[in-house]
Amino acid sequence: MELRRRIIHAALLLVVLVSLSIFGYRLLGGPSVTFLQALYMAVITLAGVGYGEIIDTSQHPALRIFNIFVVLFGVMITAYVFSSVTAFLVEGDYSDMFRRRKMLKKISQLKNHYIVCGLGDTGRHAIAELEKTAMPYVVIEANEDSLKKFMEHNGEKYKEMLYIIGDATDEEILEQAGVSRAVALLTTLNQDKENLVITVMVRQKNPQIRIVSRCTDLKFSERIMKAGANSVVSPNHIGGMRLASEVLRPHVVGFLDLMLKEQSRTLRIEEVIIPDSSPWIGKSLGSLDLRSRYNLLPMALKNAAETTQKLWVNPPDNIGLKTGVIIIVLGDISDIKRAREDSAKTAVFSTSRG
């Protein structure tokens, strides 16, 4: 960004000098000097090509003195322009510009992806989970230096991470991130007011998107929910619950930590939604045989159509399934993905056959 500013400044200085040179040549050269002659004189003088003077300065001392200043300033500004352009090419800004265009093209092709606003302490953990579970996502971060340090610190892991440099409260930036096509948005900025603004804008842009917002001050929690957020998370509240859990149920917390940190497998508690026309509709939970077919442990059921958060914990095998039922399972993320894909493929086949 600094090199680009240097090039812009150098170009502006060059334009100003050429304009002043044309004005000076026409003023001091007399009425016989045309605009084209003055422009040509300015160009050959600043370029230092050694052509003869198209405007005679031998009989005009003031004009010759003016020409000396044009040459001196022209040499300095031209050298400044060439050094800026060379630095721009050598230091990679030119290739970086094309890389960003390529990245924006990739983002424009995303659908059902996740958007993370802010790469602070909370946002970093959020994208780490998205990366580990192989979910498509885009990061919006205003501080380019902070973003580069994060990518350099994590090496190859986030080399292909898609991101946009800009203010997440800017409507144009949200559009570039594909907010109208995204399945969910996480706003993790430090200021609750900014998270509130983003929530309002995103909900207007995409009524179907799921919005999860960070909230430091619990007084803002209700406002953010009314603005359209599906869920509000308070790091302080969760931190306090974690501290209490470490005292009350240390082995449970240890199991959950091990599940999240295990390197050989990616164990997660996830949800599998039964879509329309799924072959699972009308069957019992036990007949799906989730344990042996997918190595998944069913933990709870929920009806997506219900507005309440009521869960049927440890559901019996004989319970019947219907459209919109959410099965909460524990297992490896690859097994969960396989179950989802099988259900979706069969659902599409059933619909086309009917």
Secondary structure, DSSP 8 states (H G I E B T S, - for coil): -HHHHHHHHHHHHHHHHHHHHHHHHHHHH-TT--HHHHHHHHHHHHHT-----SS--TT-HHHHHHHHHHHHHHHHHHHHHHHHHHHHHHTTHHHHHHHHHHHHHHHHT--S-EEEE--SHHHHHHHHHHHHTT--EEEEES-HHHHHHHHHHHGGGGTT-EEEES-TT-HHHHHHTTTTT-SEEEE--S-HHHHHHHHHHHHHH-TT-EEEEE-SSGGGHHHHHHHT-SEEE-HHHHHHHHHHHHHH-HHHHHHHHHHHH-SS--EEEEEEE--TT-TTTTSBHHHH-HHHHH--EEEEEEETT-SS---EES--TT-B--TTEEEEEEEEHHHHHHHHHHHHHHHHHHHHH-
